[in-house]
Each structure stands twice: as C-alpha cells, then as structure tokens.
C-alpha cells in the first residue's frame, strides 16, 4: 500500500511539471524589433589645433626655398576619433589632384603613400610626391572622406582642400603658393629637329654650336619613369617660350630676348638688316649670332 502511494505521487509531480512547461511555452511572446542600433560617425582631427573635420598639411621637402617643385613631398596628417571604437578606413578614400588651366587632374596612386591610423586617437598619414606632370600647375588639391571600417554610420564628412597652400583647417606653416616649378624628376631638353631619338640634349652642351636657319625642338621629360629614350615620359606642354640670351658676336649687345615663339619649334632667323641697326629681335647687327638659345618653361 505504501509502495502504491509513492508511485501515485511521482506521477502527480510529473504531470504538474509537464503542465508548467506547456503553460510557460504558451506565454513566451517576442516583441516586434526596435530601430537599428547606431553609433556616431568617425572624425578626423587636426593635430596642430584640435579642429574637427580638419587635417594638417606640411611641405616636407623643398628643392627651391619658397616654391613647391615637382619631386617635393607634401604630407597630410590627422588624428582619428571614433566613439564606438571602429577602426580607421579614411585612407582608402583620399585623392590628390593638381590644378592646371582650371582643370583638376587626379594624381596616380603610385605617387602617394597612405597609412590609416592604427588605433583610436592614432595618426593617419598621406605623403604625396609631386609628379613631374604637375609642373606649371597653380595648385595641389586633396580630398579625403572620414571613413571607418565598421559601424553605423561608417561615413563622416568629406574634407575638400582646393589648394593646400591655404592649409586644411590646422595651423601652418603651409606649403608655398603655386605655380609648381619643375624639379628633380623633370629633365628639359633642346634638340636639333633631325634628332628624332632625342639623343643629344643641347642644354649645357657649350661646346656644340647651333646654326642660323636650323630648327630646334624643346621637350620636357618625366625621368621618374626612366632615362630619356629608355622609359622617360614626354610631358611637354604648350606653355614654354624660346629666348635668345647672352651677348652678340661683335657689337656687344646683351640681354635675354623673348622670341615670342611659344609652344612649338624654333627656327633661328637669318640676319635680315645688319647695316641699318640690326634685327628687331636683338637690335644687334649680328642678328642671332653669338647669342645662346634657351627656353622659359
């Protein structure tokens, strides 16, 4: 009789347990979801003064004091901030340009070395080597967008600096004002028109005489891509002008005489009026004889 009562009690406990499980399952209800969870946008901060949505710009290598030359480096830096701890991805969203004739031309990534900030509060850096093609440009422009690798939002402000000589919101000194002058990665050349392989550069060849009546060609080479004739890129533009410089052969007339021939080949003129006061170009009875040929580019 005692054994039977024990068995009956166990069945009752089991029944109550199953009833409780069934009731709890029936009353477990999931609500509709809320809106998505968001953090804050990443920010770039100028190190020099703590300004937000700002960067610092420095001209780190100068070939000529007070000028930006091709081959120089321009460095952009910032401190990276993100309240939620999302990593920096801003350097995959940066583009440098040079401005020439009012047109912005994107600079190839091969001229830029980027490093995003490694930590929150760390420093991001973009170093531009000014390309040879930027010679004659009036400005260097940079645009960077605040970006994080993860999070929502992962995009902040687009920071557009039309001319780095005005800085990027931080404190100077800033790079010099343009124009950009040819530097270490640009090689100018003057060649006889028949020198189709551009083998003999007459610039600096003081022992080689040029001839009246002959035609000469000017070239600008980007020698960062290789030597002239073996990889150098022709970057000649139409902004150059030919000059006769130095001193005439017999009457001592000297100066730098603008030939008013620009953007094309130059033929050395014959002496048209040697007896009546010399040519209009040099006012020398020698005409062009004795002078040297040069190009302002």
Sine and cosine of phi, psi and omega as CSV:
sin_phi,cos_phi,sin_psi,cos_psi,sin_omega,cos_omega
0.00,0.00,-0.63,0.78,0.02,-1.00
-0.93,0.38,-0.64,0.77,0.01,-1.00
-0.89,0.45,-0.66,0.75,0.00,-1.00
-0.90,0.44,-0.62,0.79,0.02,-1.00
-0.90,0.43,-0.61,0.79,0.01,-1.00
-0.89,0.45,-0.69,0.73,-0.01,-1.00
-0.90,0.44,-0.66,0.75,0.01,-1.00
-0.90,0.45,-0.63,0.77,0.01,-1.00
-0.90,0.43,-0.64,0.77,0.00,-1.00
-0.90,0.43,-0.64,0.77,0.03,-1.00
-0.90,0.44,-0.60,0.80,0.00,-1.00
-0.91,0.40,-0.66,0.75,0.02,-1.00
-0.89,0.45,-0.68,0.73,0.00,-1.00
-0.89,0.45,-0.65,0.76,0.00,-1.00
-0.91,0.42,-0.67,0.74,0.02,-1.00
-0.91,0.42,-0.64,0.77,0.01,-1.00
-0.89,0.45,-0.69,0.73,0.02,-1.00
-0.91,0.41,-0.62,0.78,0.03,-1.00
-0.90,0.44,-0.64,0.76,0.02,-1.00
-0.91,0.41,-0.65,0.76,0.04,-1.00
-0.89,0.46,-0.69,0.73,-0.02,-1.00
-0.90,0.43,-0.65,0.76,0.00,-1.00
-0.92,0.40,-0.68,0.73,-0.02,-1.00
-0.91,0.42,-0.61,0.80,0.03,-1.00
-0.91,0.41,-0.60,0.80,-0.04,-1.00
-0.94,0.34,-0.46,0.89,-0.07,-1.00
-0.98,-0.22,0.12,0.99,0.07,-1.00
-1.00,0.08,0.97,-0.26,-0.08,-1.00
-0.87,-0.49,0.80,-0.60,0.06,-1.00
-1.00,0.06,0.76,-0.65,0.04,-1.00
-0.96,0.26,0.25,-0.97,0.19,-0.98
-0.92,0.39,0.50,-0.87,-0.06,-1.00
-0.96,0.28,0.33,-0.95,0.10,-1.00
-1.00,0.08,-0.09,-1.00,0.16,-0.99
-0.92,0.38,0.22,-0.98,-0.05,-1.00
-0.94,0.34,0.42,-0.91,0.01,-1.00
-1.00,0.09,0.80,-0.60,-0.04,-1.00
-0.83,-0.55,0.47,-0.88,0.14,-0.99
-0.96,-0.28,-0.63,-0.78,0.03,-1.00
-0.84,-0.54,0.36,-0.93,-0.02,-1.00
-0.94,0.34,0.50,-0.86,0.10,-1.00
-0.92,0.40,0.37,-0.93,-0.01,-1.00
-0.69,-0.72,0.57,-0.82,0.17,-0.99
-0.96,-0.29,0.69,-0.73,-0.10,-0.99
-0.79,-0.62,0.77,-0.64,0.05,-1.00
-0.91,0.40,0.79,-0.61,-0.02,-1.00
-0.92,0.40,-0.51,0.86,-0.15,-0.99
-0.95,0.31,-0.49,0.87,-0.06,-1.00
-0.62,-0.78,0.06,1.00,0.04,-1.00
0.97,0.25,0.17,0.98,0.01,-1.00
-0.92,0.38,0.68,-0.73,0.02,-1.00
-1.00,0.04,0.39,-0.92,-0.11,-0.99
0.79,0.62,0.71,0.71,-0.08,-1.00
-0.55,-0.84,0.36,-0.93,0.00,-1.00
-0.68,-0.74,0.26,-0.97,0.11,-0.99
-0.96,-0.27,0.60,-0.80,0.00,-1.00
-0.81,-0.58,0.74,-0.67,0.02,-1.00
-0.68,-0.73,0.59,-0.81,0.10,-0.99
-0.99,-0.12,0.97,-0.25,-0.22,-0.97
-1.00,-0.04,-0.35,0.94,-0.01,-1.00
-0.68,-0.73,0.84,-0.54,-0.04,-1.00
-0.87,-0.50,0.83,-0.56,0.10,-1.00
-0.99,0.17,-0.64,0.77,0.02,-1.00
-0.82,-0.57,0.80,-0.60,-0.04,-1.00
-0.85,0.52,0.73,-0.68,0.05,-1.00
0.98,0.19,0.13,0.99,0.01,-1.00
-0.74,-0.68,0.44,-0.90,0.22,-0.98
-0.99,-0.17,0.83,-0.56,-0.01,-1.00
-0.94,-0.35,0.46,-0.89,0.16,-0.99
-0.87,0.49,0.61,-0.79,-0.08,-1.00
1.00,-0.06,-0.32,0.95,0.10,-1.00
-0.93,0.36,0.24,-0.97,0.09,-1.00
-0.90,-0.43,0.63,-0.77,0.09,-1.00
-0.86,-0.52,0.79,-0.62,-0.12,-0.99
-0.91,-0.42,0.77,-0.64,0.11,-0.99
-0.95,-0.30,0.74,-0.68,0.05,-1.00
-0.72,-0.69,0.38,-0.92,0.07,-1.00
-0.36,-0.93,0.35,-0.94,0.23,-0.97
-0.99,-0.11,0.62,-0.78,-0.06,-1.00
-0.97,-0.23,0.71,-0.70,0.02,-1.00
-0.76,-0.65,0.68,-0.74,0.13,-0.99
-0.43,-0.90,0.90,-0.43,-0.14,-0.99
-0.89,0.46,-0.46,0.89,-0.04,-1.00
-1.00,-0.06,-0.03,1.00,0.05,-1.00
1.00,0.09,0.27,0.96,0.05,-1.00
-0.96,0.28,0.68,-0.73,-0.13,-0.99
-0.95,0.32,0.39,-0.92,-0.05,-1.00
-0.97,0.26,0.73,-0.69,0.11,-0.99
-0.73,-0.68,0.32,0.95,-0.11,-0.99
-0.91,0.42,-0.51,0.86,-0.09,-1.00
-0.96,0.29,-0.17,0.98,0.15,-0.99
-1.00,0.04,0.07,1.00,-0.01,-1.00
-0.75,-0.66,0.69,0.72,0.03,-1.00
-0.82,-0.58,0.68,-0.73,0.04,-1.00
-0.68,-0.73,0.73,-0.68,0.09,-1.00
-0.98,-0.18,0.50,-0.86,0.02,-1.00
-0.67,-0.74,0.39,-0.92,0.31,-0.95
-0.90,-0.44,0.56,-0.83,-0.07,-1.00
-0.94,-0.33,0.87,-0.49,-0.01,-1.00
-0.67,-0.74,0.81,-0.58,-0.03,-1.00
0.88,0.47,0.50,0.87,0.00,-1.00
0.98,0.20,0.07,1.00,-0.03,-1.00
-0.93,-0.37,0.75,-0.66,0.06,-1.00
-1.00,0.01,0.79,-0.61,0.04,-1.00
-0.89,-0.46,0.82,-0.57,-0.01,-1.00
-0.91,0.42,0.69,-0.73,0.00,-1.00
-1.00,0.02,0.70,-0.72,-0.05,-1.00
-0.87,0.49,0.54,-0.84,-0.02,-1.00
-0.88,0.47,-0.37,0.93,0.01,-1.00
-0.92,0.39,-0.28,0.96,0.03,-1.00
-1.00,-0.09,0.08,1.00,-0.12,-0.99
-0.78,-0.62,0.68,-0.74,0.07,-1.00
-0.87,-0.49,0.93,-0.36,-0.09,-1.00
-0.94,-0.33,0.56,-0.83,0.11,-0.99
-0.56,-0.83,0.93,-0.36,0.06,-1.00
-0.92,0.38,0.32,-0.95,0.04,-1.00
-0.89,0.45,0.72,-0.70,-0.05,-1.00
-0.99,0.17,-0.37,0.93,-0.04,-1.00
-0.63,-0.77,0.26,-0.97,0.16,-0.99
-0.91,0.41,0.79,-0.62,-0.09,-1.00
1.00,0.06,-0.06,1.00,0.02,-1.00
-0.99,0.16,0.02,-1.00,-0.10,-1.00
-0.97,-0.26,0.77,-0.64,0.17,-0.98
-0.99,-0.17,0.57,-0.82,-0.09,-1.00
-0.65,-0.76,0.69,-0.73,0.14,-0.99
-0.76,-0.65,0.85,-0.52,-0.04,-1.00
-0.92,-0.39,0.88,-0.47,0.02,-1.00
-0.99,-0.16,0.77,-0.64,0.25,-0.97
-0.99,-0.11,0.90,-0.43,-0.11,-0.99
-0.89,0.46,0.86,-0.51,-0.08,-1.00
-0.96,0.27,0.38,-0.93,0.01,-1.00
-0.86,0.51,-0.56,0.83,-0.03,-1.00
-0.90,0.43,-0.26,0.96,0.00,-1.00
-0.99,0.14,-0.05,1.00,0.03,-1.00
-0.84,0.54,0.79,-0.61,-0.03,-1.00
1.00,-0.04,-0.13,0.99,0.03,-1.00
-0.93,0.38,0.51,-0.86,-0.01,-1.00
-1.00,0.01,-0.31,0.95,-0.05,-1.00
-0.35,-0.94,0.37,-0.93,0.22,-0.98
-0.94,-0.35,0.77,-0.63,-0.01,-1.00
-0.91,-0.41,0.54,-0.84,0.11,-0.99
-0.68,-0.74,0.61,-0.79,0.05,-1.00
-0.75,-0.66,0.77,-0.63,0.03,-1.00
-0.69,-0.72,0.64,-0.77,0.05,-1.00
-0.95,-0.32,0.74,-0.67,0.07,-1.00
-0.91,0.41,0.85,-0.52,-0.08,-1.00
-0.62,-0.78,0.57,-0.82,0.14,-0.99
-0.88,-0.48,0.39,-0.92,-0.01,-1.00
-0.93,0.38,-0.57,0.82,-0.07,-1.00
-0.65,-0.76,-0.01,-1.00,0.08,-1.00
0.99,-0.13,0.15,-0.99,0.03,-1.00
-0.58,-0.81,0.92,-0.39,0.04,1.00
-0.98,0.19,0.49,-0.87,0.07,-1.00
-0.96,-0.28,0.07,1.00,0.00,-1.00
-0.83,-0.56,0.73,-0.68,0.07,-1.00
-0.94,-0.33,-0.76,-0.65,-0.10,-0.99
-1.00,-0.03,0.59,-0.81,0.18,-0.98
-0.99,0.11,0.88,-0.48,0.01,-1.00
-0.98,-0.19,0.93,-0.36,-0.06,-1.00
-0.92,-0.40,0.88,-0.48,0.00,-1.00
-0.93,-0.37,0.99,-0.16,-0.08,-1.00
-0.90,0.44,-0.49,0.87,-0.03,-1.00
-0.54,-0.84,0.92,-0.39,-0.09,-1.00
-0.91,0.41,-0.24,0.97,0.03,-1.00
-0.92,0.39,-0.25,0.97,0.05,-1.00
-0.99,-0.12,0.04,1.00,-0.01,-1.00
0.98,0.17,0.00,-1.00,-0.04,-1.00
-0.83,-0.56,0.43,0.90,-0.01,-1.00
0.95,-0.32,-0.26,0.97,0.06,-1.00
-1.00,-0.01,-0.27,-0.96,-0.03,-1.00
-0.98,-0.21,0.64,-0.77,-0.02,-1.00
-0.94,0.34,-0.19,-0.98,0.19,0.98
-0.96,0.29,0.58,-0.82,-0.02,-1.00
-0.98,-0.18,0.21,-0.98,0.08,-1.00
-0.87,0.50,0.45,-0.89,0.03,-1.00
-0.89,0.45,0.40,-0.92,0.07,-1.00
-0.94,0.35,0.55,-0.83,0.04,-1.00
-0.92,0.40,0.01,-1.00,0.19,0.98
-0.98,0.20,0.32,-0.95,0.04,-1.00
-0.98,0.19,0.80,-0.61,-0.03,-1.00
-0.99,-0.16,0.45,-0.89,0.05,-1.00
-0.88,0.48,0.66,-0.75,-0.04,-1.00
-0.79,-0.62,-0.59,-0.80,-0.17,-0.99
-0.93,0.38,-0.35,0.94,-0.01,-1.00
-0.98,-0.19,0.23,0.97,0.06,-1.00
-0.86,-0.51,0.76,-0.64,0.06,-1.00
-0.87,-0.50,0.90,-0.44,0.07,-1.00
-0.99,0.12,0.43,-0.90,0.03,-1.00
-0.54,-0.84,0.63,-0.77,0.16,-0.99
-0.90,-0.43,0.77,-0.64,-0.11,-0.99
-0.72,-0.69,0.51,-0.86,0.18,-0.98
-0.89,0.45,0.58,-0.81,-0.09,-1.00
-0.88,0.48,-0.43,0.90,0.01,-1.00
-0.99,0.14,-0.11,0.99,-0.02,-1.00
-1.00,0.07,0.97,0.22,-0.12,-0.99
-0.93,0.36,-0.35,0.94,0.02,-1.00
-0.99,-0.10,0.02,1.00,0.02,-1.00
0.79,0.61,0.77,0.63,-0.05,-1.00
-1.00,0.09,-0.64,0.77,-0.13,-0.99
-0.94,-0.34,0.99,-0.14,0.06,-1.00
-0.98,0.21,0.87,-0.50,-0.09,-1.00
-1.00,0.09,-0.13,0.99,0.06,-1.00
-0.93,0.36,0.84,-0.54,-0.02,-1.00
0.99,0.11,-0.11,0.99,0.01,-1.00
-1.00,0.08,0.96,0.28,-0.15,-0.99
-0.92,0.39,-0.34,0.94,0.00,-1.00
-1.00,0.07,-0.05,1.00,0.00,-1.00
-0.97,-0.26,0.87,-0.50,-0.02,-1.00
-1.00,0.03,0.65,-0.76,0.10,-1.00
-1.00,-0.01,0.33,-0.94,-0.13,-0.99
-0.88,-0.47,0.68,-0.73,0.12,-0.99
-0.86,0.51,0.72,-0.70,0.01,-1.00
1.00,-0.06,-0.33,0.94,0.02,-1.00
-0.99,0.15,0.36,-0.93,-0.03,-1.00
-0.94,-0.34,0.62,-0.78,-0.05,-1.00
-0.80,-0.60,0.49,-0.87,-0.12,-0.99
-0.88,-0.48,0.65,-0.76,0.07,-1.00
-0.95,-0.32,0.63,-0.77,0.06,-1.00
-0.69,-0.73,0.52,-0.85,0.20,-0.98
-0.88,-0.47,0.78,-0.63,-0.06,-1.00
-0.90,-0.44,0.69,-0.73,0.19,-0.98
-1.00,0.05,0.99,-0.15,-0.07,-1.00
-1.00,0.06,0.09,1.00,0.13,-0.99
-0.95,0.30,-0.28,0.96,0.01,-1.00
-0.99,-0.12,-0.03,1.00,0.01,-1.00
0.61,-0.80,0.07,-1.00,0.00,-1.00
-0.97,0.25,0.38,-0.93,0.06,-1.00
-0.86,0.51,0.78,-0.62,-0.04,-1.00
1.00,0.06,-0.10,0.99,-0.03,-1.00
-0.58,-0.82,0.78,0.63,0.08,-1.00
0.87,-0.49,-0.32,0.95,0.02,-1.00
-0.90,0.45,0.63,-0.78,-0.02,-1.00
-0.99,-0.10,0.72,-0.69,0.05,-1.00
-0.97,0.25,0.91,-0.41,0.00,-1.00
-0.89,-0.46,0.43,0.90,-0.01,-1.00
-0.87,0.49,0.74,-0.67,0.10,-1.00
-0.87,-0.50,0.00,-1.00,-0.14,-0.99
-1.00,-0.07,0.32,0.95,-0.09,-1.00
-0.99,-0.14,0.14,0.99,-0.05,-1.00
-1.00,-0.05,0.40,-0.91,-0.01,-1.00
-0.70,-0.72,0.64,-0.77,0.00,-1.00
-1.00,0.09,0.61,-0.79,0.04,-1.00
-0.75,-0.66,0.49,-0.87,0.26,-0.96
-0.97,-0.24,0.81,-0.59,-0.11,-0.99
-0.76,-0.65,0.38,-0.93,0.06,-1.00
0.96,-0.27,-0.62,-0.78,-0.11,-0.99
-0.75,-0.66,0.62,-0.78,-0.02,-1.00
-0.91,0.42,0.25,-0.97,-0.12,-0.99
-0.93,0.36,-0.62,0.78,-0.15,-0.99
-0.78,-0.63,-0.45,0.89,-0.14,-0.99
-0.95,-0.32,0.18,0.98,0.16,-0.99
0.95,0.32,0.28,0.96,0.08,-1.00
-0.96,0.27,0.77,-0.64,-0.02,-1.00
-0.72,-0.70,0.36,-0.93,0.02,-1.00
0.47,-0.88,-0.05,-1.00,0.12,-0.99
-0.93,-0.38,0.94,-0.34,-0.15,-0.99
-0.96,-0.28,0.89,-0.46,0.03,-1.00
-0.95,0.31,0.85,-0.52,-0.03,-1.00
-0.99,0.17,-0.21,0.98,-0.08,-1.00
0.90,0.44,0.32,0.95,0.12,-0.99
-0.97,-0.23,0.90,-0.44,-0.07,-1.00
-0.78,-0.62,0.58,-0.81,0.14,-0.99
0.93,0.37,0.32,0.95,0.01,-1.00
-0.38,-0.92,-0.07,-1.00,-0.02,-1.00
-0.95,0.31,0.38,-0.92,-0.04,-1.00
-0.83,-0.56,0.80,-0.60,0.10,-0.99
-0.97,-0.22,0.83,-0.56,-0.01,-1.00
-0.93,0.38,0.85,-0.53,-0.11,-0.99
-0.97,0.25,0.47,-0.88,0.12,-0.99
-0.97,0.24,0.28,-0.96,-0.01,-1.00
-0.99,0.13,0.96,-0.29,-0.14,-0.99
-1.00,0.05,-0.49,0.87,-0.06,-1.00
-0.70,-0.72,0.92,0.39,-0.07,-1.00
-0.93,0.36,-0.40,0.92,-0.11,-0.99
-1.00,-0.08,-0.46,0.89,-0.14,-0.99
-0.96,-0.28,0.72,0.70,0.13,-0.99
0.99,-0.17,0.12,0.99,0.07,-1.00
0.99,0.12,0.12,-0.99,-0.02,-1.00
-0.95,0.31,0.45,-0.89,0.01,-1.00
-0.90,0.44,-0.46,0.89,-0.06,-1.00
-0.93,0.38,-0.75,0.66,-0.09,-1.00
-0.92,-0.40,-0.19,0.98,-0.13,-0.99
0.86,0.51,0.29,0.96,0.02,-1.00
-0.98,-0.22,0.61,-0.80,0.09,-1.00
-0.89,0.45,-0.34,0.94,0.01,-1.00
-0.99,0.15,-0.14,0.99,-0.09,-1.00
0.92,0.38,-0.85,-0.53,0.01,-1.00
-1.00,-0.04,-0.12,0.99,-0.11,-0.99
-0.93,0.36,0.73,-0.68,-0.04,-1.00
0.99,-0.12,-0.46,0.89,0.02,-1.00
-0.98,0.22,0.22,-0.98,0.07,-1.00
-0.90,-0.43,0.38,-0.92,-0.04,-1.00
-0.99,-0.14,0.72,-0.70,0.03,-1.00
-0.60,-0.80,0.30,-0.95,-0.02,-1.00
-0.77,-0.63,0.75,-0.66,0.14,-0.99
-1.00,-0.08,0.91,-0.40,-0.06,-1.00
-0.81,-0.59,0.00,0.00,0.00,0.00
